[in-house]
Amino acid sequence: MLPVAKSAYLQLEDVIGCKWSVSVLRAVAAGVSRPGALERHIQGISTKVLSERLRKLTLYGLLAKQVFAEVPPRTEYSLTHNGQKLVGIIDQIKLLDDAIRSAEQSPPASPKERRRGA
């Protein structure tokens, strides 16, 4: 039996479903482009997990990998156009989360204020 190809949505879910993918994308968006710098920037990520995330994000087309023919070799990552669009969506989700958390911390309106607003 032939393996069934994953839909684009399932591939995206596989790529960004990992808790580290968003951190990697946001770090690259902030200008952290080299693997060693990413590992230092993202607290708690292991070398193995970072390598796997970079590989999957690159294969999915969210990151571009550039290898420089130098000694020692140097590799840098950058966001692709689609990676930039996804980071924009992630930023919007963060703003929504901040607004929800802020509303939860605000004291409830008094009955008189609620009647005026209705």
C-alpha positions as CSV (number, residue, x, y, z in Angstrom):
1,M,0.0,0.0,0.0
2,L,1.4,3.4,-0.9
3,P,1.9,6.0,1.8
4,V,-0.8,8.8,1.8
5,A,0.7,12.2,1.3
6,K,0.0,14.6,4.2
7,S,-2.3,17.6,3.4
8,A,-0.7,21.0,3.6
9,Y,-2.6,21.7,6.8
10,L,-1.3,18.5,8.5
11,Q,2.2,19.4,7.4
12,L,1.8,22.8,8.9
13,E,0.4,21.3,12.1
14,D,3.4,19.0,12.3
15,V,5.8,21.8,11.8
16,I,4.4,24.5,14.1
17,G,2.7,22.0,16.5
18,C,6.0,21.6,18.3
19,K,6.4,24.1,21.2
20,W,9.8,25.2,19.9
21,S,8.8,26.1,16.4
22,V,7.2,29.4,17.3
23,S,10.2,30.3,19.4
24,V,12.6,29.6,16.5
25,L,10.5,31.6,14.1
26,R,10.3,34.6,16.4
27,A,14.0,34.5,17.1
28,V,14.9,34.4,13.4
29,A,12.4,37.3,12.9
30,A,14.3,39.2,15.6
31,G,17.5,38.8,13.7
32,V,19.1,35.8,15.4
33,S,20.2,33.8,12.4
34,R,23.0,31.4,13.3
35,P,22.3,28.0,15.0
36,G,24.6,28.6,17.9
37,A,23.1,32.0,18.5
38,L,19.6,30.6,18.3
39,E,20.5,27.9,20.8
40,R,21.7,30.6,23.3
41,H,18.8,32.8,22.6
42,I,16.0,30.2,23.1
43,Q,16.2,29.2,26.7
44,G,15.9,25.4,27.2
45,I,16.1,24.2,23.6
46,S,18.6,21.4,23.0
47,T,20.9,21.2,20.0
48,K,19.0,18.1,18.7
49,V,15.6,19.7,18.9
50,L,16.9,23.0,17.4
51,S,18.4,21.1,14.4
52,E,15.2,19.2,13.9
53,R,13.1,22.4,14.0
54,L,15.4,24.2,11.6
55,R,15.3,21.3,9.2
56,K,11.5,21.0,9.3
57,L,10.9,24.8,9.1
58,T,13.2,24.9,6.1
59,L,11.6,21.9,4.4
60,Y,8.2,23.5,4.9
61,G,9.4,26.7,3.3
62,L,9.2,29.0,6.3
63,L,12.9,29.4,6.7
64,A,15.7,29.8,4.1
65,K,19.1,28.3,4.8
66,Q,22.3,29.8,3.5
67,V,25.6,28.0,3.9
68,F,28.8,30.0,3.4
69,A,31.8,28.2,2.0
70,E,34.2,29.4,4.7
71,V,36.5,27.8,7.2
72,P,34.9,27.2,9.6
73,P,31.7,26.8,7.8
74,R,28.9,29.2,8.6
75,T,25.2,28.7,8.2
76,E,22.5,31.4,8.6
77,Y,18.7,31.2,8.5
78,S,16.2,33.8,7.4
79,L,12.5,34.0,7.1
80,T,11.0,33.3,3.7
81,H,8.0,35.4,2.5
82,N,5.6,32.8,3.9
83,G,7.7,32.7,7.1
84,Q,7.2,36.4,7.5
85,K,3.5,36.1,7.0
86,L,3.3,33.3,9.6
87,V,5.3,35.4,12.1
88,G,2.8,38.2,11.5
89,I,-0.1,35.9,12.4
90,I,1.8,34.7,15.5
91,D,2.3,38.3,16.5
92,Q,-1.5,38.9,16.1
93,I,-2.2,35.9,18.3
94,K,0.1,37.2,20.9
95,L,-1.7,40.6,20.9
96,L,-5.0,38.8,21.2
97,D,-3.7,36.8,24.2
98,D,-2.4,40.0,25.8
99,A,-5.8,41.6,25.4
100,I,-7.6,38.6,26.8
101,R,-5.2,38.5,29.8
102,S,-5.6,42.2,30.4
103,A,-9.4,41.9,30.3
104,E,-9.3,39.1,32.8
105,Q,-7.3,41.2,35.2
106,S,-9.5,44.2,35.0
107,P,-12.1,44.6,37.7
108,P,-15.7,43.8,36.6
109,A,-17.9,46.7,35.8
110,S,-20.4,47.8,38.4
111,P,-24.1,47.2,37.6
112,K,-24.6,50.9,37.0
113,E,-21.7,51.0,34.5
114,R,-23.1,47.9,32.7
115,R,-26.5,49.5,32.3
116,R,-25.0,52.6,30.7
117,G,-23.0,50.5,28.3
118,A,-26.0,48.3,27.2
